[in-house]
Amino acid sequence: MDARLGFSTVDSAVHLPHPEPVVRLRGFTRRFGVNTIIDGLDLDIAPGEFIALLGRSGSGKTTLLRTLAGLDEVRGQDVEVPDSRAVVFQDARLLPWKPVWKNVSLGLKGDVRARAEGALREVRLGHRIDAWPLTLSGGEAQRVALARALVREPKLLLLDEPFAALDALTRYRMHDLVLSLWRTHKPAVLIVTHDVEEAIALADRVLVLDKGRIVAEERITAPRGERAGFAGRLREKLLSHLGGDDHGEGVVPFAVAAE
């Protein structure tokens, strides 16, 4: 590793003996008919770690995320994921017939309104508690989805391209908000994204998935907000693993508040 660059290349399988990982996959394989989507994948995610997953369409990102979210059967596979997990999708998936606070509190027990209101204040929507989903902007809807996920205090938070449909300024603000919530709640985070700049700005570790295998892994050691000096070189490395420079095109560079 060259410390001046703020990142290092590591082996595709990282084993973290201390502390125990919250996610552990060994030799994970997923096939649909004759098609192998995930091929013998090893993965550890440490408590509180922030990982970005890059990959071309069809690389297996969605299949991996569905596995970690518990949406697909993993019987007979060496897969360990926490029971406490939450997912935020690209579509906020709010129920239009329920006000915002009831969308946040779905499935909760106890004083659910107070918990929902607290979560909404955390995502800066304390003034929209009783609003209807159809009156929200795209960024507001995604903040509601984040509140709904984090009110459950998950050990694993999965983000499936949650900012892809947002404009550049709103996306920047959402990055800042996600990092603030991550520091407060300290879940392990896996964000699936096509945006290389987003991955570099947010993650501790960037994985590149191709044909169901992790083909590259970059650990970022520079503090957030101080990554501009090496982002160009790392971006080119990641794009080369993705098979060209057709990822992240047209994305406005941004800086995220330092830790």
C-alpha positions as CSV (number, residue, x, y, z in Angstrom):
1,M,0.0,0.0,0.0
2,D,1.1,3.6,-0.7
3,A,-0.2,5.6,2.2
4,R,0.0,8.8,0.2
5,L,-2.7,7.5,-2.1
6,G,-5.2,6.8,0.7
7,F,-6.2,3.4,-0.5
8,S,-4.8,-0.1,-0.8
9,T,-5.5,-3.2,-2.9
10,V,-6.3,-6.3,-0.9
11,D,-7.1,-10.0,-1.7
12,S,-10.6,-10.8,-2.8
13,A,-11.4,-12.7,0.3
14,V,-10.9,-10.9,3.6
15,H,-11.1,-12.7,6.9
16,L,-11.7,-10.6,9.9
17,P,-11.0,-12.6,13.1
18,H,-11.5,-9.7,15.4
19,P,-14.2,-8.7,15.8
20,E,-16.5,-11.4,14.6
21,P,-18.1,-10.4,11.2
22,V,-21.8,-9.6,11.1
23,V,-21.9,-11.2,7.6
24,R,-20.0,-14.3,6.6
25,L,-20.3,-16.1,3.3
26,R,-18.0,-19.0,2.3
27,G,-18.2,-20.6,-1.1
28,F,-21.6,-19.1,-1.7
29,T,-23.1,-20.1,-5.0
30,R,-26.4,-19.2,-6.7
31,R,-27.7,-20.9,-9.8
32,F,-30.9,-20.4,-11.8
33,G,-31.2,-23.3,-14.2
34,V,-27.9,-23.6,-16.1
35,N,-26.9,-20.1,-15.3
36,T,-24.5,-19.5,-12.4
37,I,-25.1,-16.0,-11.0
38,I,-22.9,-16.2,-7.9
39,D,-19.9,-18.5,-8.1
40,G,-18.1,-19.6,-4.9
41,L,-18.1,-16.2,-3.3
42,D,-16.4,-15.5,0.1
43,L,-17.3,-12.3,2.0
44,D,-16.9,-10.9,5.5
45,I,-18.5,-7.7,6.7
46,A,-17.3,-6.4,10.0
47,P,-19.5,-4.6,12.5
48,G,-19.9,-1.0,11.6
49,E,-18.1,-1.4,8.3
50,F,-19.3,0.6,5.2
51,I,-18.9,-1.3,2.0
52,A,-19.8,-0.3,-1.6
53,L,-20.5,-2.9,-4.2
54,L,-19.9,-2.1,-7.8
55,G,-20.6,-4.2,-10.9
56,R,-22.0,-4.2,-14.3
57,S,-25.6,-5.2,-15.0
58,G,-25.9,-9.0,-14.6
59,S,-22.8,-9.3,-12.4
60,G,-24.8,-10.7,-9.5
61,K,-25.2,-7.6,-7.3
62,T,-29.0,-7.9,-6.9
63,T,-28.8,-11.6,-6.2
64,L,-26.2,-11.0,-3.5
65,L,-28.2,-8.3,-1.9
66,R,-31.4,-10.4,-1.9
67,T,-29.4,-13.1,-0.1
68,L,-28.1,-10.8,2.5
69,A,-31.6,-9.3,3.0
70,G,-33.1,-12.8,3.6
71,L,-35.3,-12.6,0.5
72,D,-33.8,-15.7,-1.1
73,E,-33.4,-19.2,0.3
74,V,-29.9,-20.1,1.4
75,R,-30.5,-23.7,2.7
76,G,-27.4,-25.8,2.6
77,Q,-25.0,-22.9,2.1
78,D,-22.4,-21.5,4.5
79,V,-24.1,-18.1,4.9
80,E,-24.3,-16.1,8.2
81,V,-26.3,-12.9,8.4
82,P,-27.8,-11.1,11.4
83,D,-31.5,-11.4,12.1
84,S,-31.6,-7.6,12.6
85,R,-31.3,-6.1,9.1
86,A,-33.1,-3.6,6.9
87,V,-33.1,-2.6,3.2
88,V,-33.6,0.7,1.4
89,F,-34.4,0.3,-2.3
90,Q,-34.1,2.8,-5.2
91,D,-37.9,3.1,-5.0
92,A,-38.9,4.3,-1.5
93,R,-41.8,1.8,-1.5
94,L,-44.1,3.9,0.7
95,L,-47.8,3.0,1.2
96,P,-49.7,5.9,-0.2
97,W,-52.8,5.4,2.0
98,K,-50.7,5.7,5.2
99,P,-49.2,9.0,6.5
100,V,-45.5,9.2,6.8
101,W,-45.2,8.3,10.4
102,K,-47.3,5.1,9.9
103,N,-45.0,4.1,7.0
104,V,-42.0,4.4,9.3
105,S,-43.7,2.4,12.1
106,L,-44.9,-0.5,10.0
107,G,-44.5,-3.7,12.0
108,L,-43.3,-2.0,15.2
109,K,-44.8,-2.6,18.6
110,G,-45.2,-0.4,21.6
111,D,-45.2,3.4,21.4
112,V,-44.7,3.3,17.7
113,R,-45.6,7.0,17.0
114,A,-43.0,8.3,19.3
115,R,-40.3,6.0,17.7
116,A,-41.4,7.0,14.2
117,E,-41.3,10.7,15.1
118,G,-37.8,10.3,16.5
119,A,-36.6,8.6,13.4
120,L,-38.2,11.2,11.2
121,R,-36.5,14.0,13.1
122,E,-33.2,12.2,12.6
123,V,-33.7,12.4,8.9
124,R,-34.7,16.0,9.1
125,L,-38.4,15.4,8.4
126,G,-39.9,16.3,11.8
127,H,-42.2,18.8,9.9
128,R,-43.6,16.1,7.6
129,I,-44.7,13.5,10.2
130,D,-48.4,13.6,9.2
131,A,-47.8,14.2,5.5
132,W,-49.1,11.8,2.8
133,P,-46.4,10.0,0.7
134,L,-47.7,11.5,-2.6
135,T,-46.9,15.0,-1.4
136,L,-43.2,14.2,-0.8
137,S,-40.3,15.0,-3.1
138,G,-38.0,12.2,-4.2
139,G,-35.4,13.1,-1.6
140,E,-38.0,13.3,1.1
141,A,-39.4,9.9,0.2
142,Q,-36.0,8.3,0.4
143,R,-35.4,9.9,3.8
144,V,-38.6,8.3,5.0
145,A,-37.3,5.0,3.7
146,L,-34.1,5.5,5.7
147,A,-36.1,6.4,8.8
148,R,-38.2,3.2,8.4
149,A,-35.0,1.2,8.1
150,L,-33.0,2.8,11.0
151,V,-35.9,2.9,13.5
152,R,-35.4,-0.9,13.7
153,E,-31.7,-0.4,14.8
154,P,-30.4,-3.0,12.3
155,K,-27.0,-4.6,12.6
156,L,-26.9,-4.7,8.8
157,L,-28.2,-1.9,6.5
158,L,-28.5,-2.7,2.8
159,L,-28.8,0.1,0.3
160,D,-29.9,-0.9,-3.2
161,E,-29.0,2.1,-5.4
162,P,-31.1,4.4,-3.2
163,F,-30.0,7.7,-4.7
164,A,-29.9,6.8,-8.4
165,A,-33.1,8.6,-9.2
166,L,-32.2,11.8,-7.4
167,D,-30.7,15.0,-8.8
168,A,-27.0,15.7,-8.1
169,L,-27.5,18.2,-5.3
170,T,-30.1,16.0,-3.5
171,R,-27.8,13.0,-3.9
172,Y,-25.0,14.9,-2.3
173,R,-27.2,15.9,0.7
174,M,-28.3,12.3,1.0
175,H,-24.7,11.1,1.1
176,D,-24.0,13.5,4.0
177,L,-27.2,12.3,5.8
178,V,-26.4,8.6,5.4
179,L,-22.9,9.1,6.8
180,S,-24.3,11.0,9.8
181,L,-26.9,8.3,10.5
182,W,-24.2,5.6,10.1
183,R,-22.0,7.3,12.6
184,T,-24.9,7.6,15.1
185,H,-26.4,4.1,14.7
186,K,-23.2,2.2,13.7
187,P,-24.7,-0.6,11.5
188,A,-22.7,-2.4,9.0
189,V,-23.6,-1.0,5.6
190,L,-23.5,-2.5,2.1
191,I,-24.5,0.0,-0.7
192,V,-25.0,-1.4,-4.2
193,T,-24.2,1.4,-6.7
194,H,-23.2,2.0,-10.3
195,D,-21.6,5.3,-9.3
196,V,-17.8,5.0,-8.8
197,E,-17.6,8.5,-7.2
198,E,-20.3,7.6,-4.8
199,A,-18.5,4.4,-3.8
200,I,-15.2,6.3,-3.2
201,A,-16.9,9.0,-1.2
202,L,-18.8,6.8,1.2
203,A,-17.1,3.5,1.7
204,D,-14.4,2.0,3.8
205,R,-14.0,-0.8,1.3
206,V,-15.1,-1.0,-2.4
207,L,-15.8,-4.4,-4.0
208,V,-16.1,-5.1,-7.7
209,L,-18.4,-8.0,-8.6
210,D,-18.1,-9.6,-12.1
211,K,-19.7,-12.9,-13.2
212,G,-20.6,-13.7,-9.6
213,R,-17.1,-13.3,-8.2
214,I,-15.3,-10.5,-6.4
215,V,-12.6,-9.5,-8.9
216,A,-11.2,-6.5,-7.1
217,E,-11.3,-5.0,-3.6
218,E,-10.0,-1.6,-2.6
219,R,-9.7,-0.5,1.1
220,I,-9.9,3.3,1.5
221,T,-7.9,4.7,4.4
222,A,-8.1,8.4,3.8
223,P,-10.7,10.3,5.9
224,R,-13.9,11.2,4.1
225,G,-13.6,14.8,2.8
226,E,-9.9,14.3,2.1
227,R,-10.2,11.8,-0.8
228,A,-10.1,14.2,-3.7
229,G,-6.3,13.9,-4.1
230,F,-6.3,10.2,-5.0
231,A,-10.0,9.8,-6.2
232,G,-9.0,10.1,-9.9
233,R,-6.4,7.3,-9.7
234,L,-8.7,5.0,-7.7
235,R,-11.6,5.8,-10.1
236,E,-9.5,4.6,-13.0
237,K,-8.5,1.5,-11.2
238,L,-12.1,0.6,-10.4
239,L,-13.3,1.4,-13.9
240,S,-10.6,-0.9,-15.3
241,H,-12.0,-3.7,-13.2
242,L,-15.5,-2.8,-14.4
243,G,-14.4,-3.2,-18.0
244,G,-14.1,0.3,-19.3
245,D,-14.9,3.9,-18.6
246,D,-18.7,3.7,-19.1
247,H,-19.5,3.8,-15.4
248,G,-19.9,7.0,-13.4
249,E,-20.1,9.1,-16.6
250,G,-21.7,12.5,-16.1
251,V,-21.6,12.3,-12.3
252,V,-20.7,15.6,-10.7
253,P,-17.8,15.1,-8.3
254,F,-18.6,15.9,-4.7
255,A,-17.0,16.0,-1.3
256,V,-18.4,14.4,1.8
257,A,-18.0,15.9,5.3
258,A,-14.9,14.5,7.0
259,E,-15.2,12.1,9.8
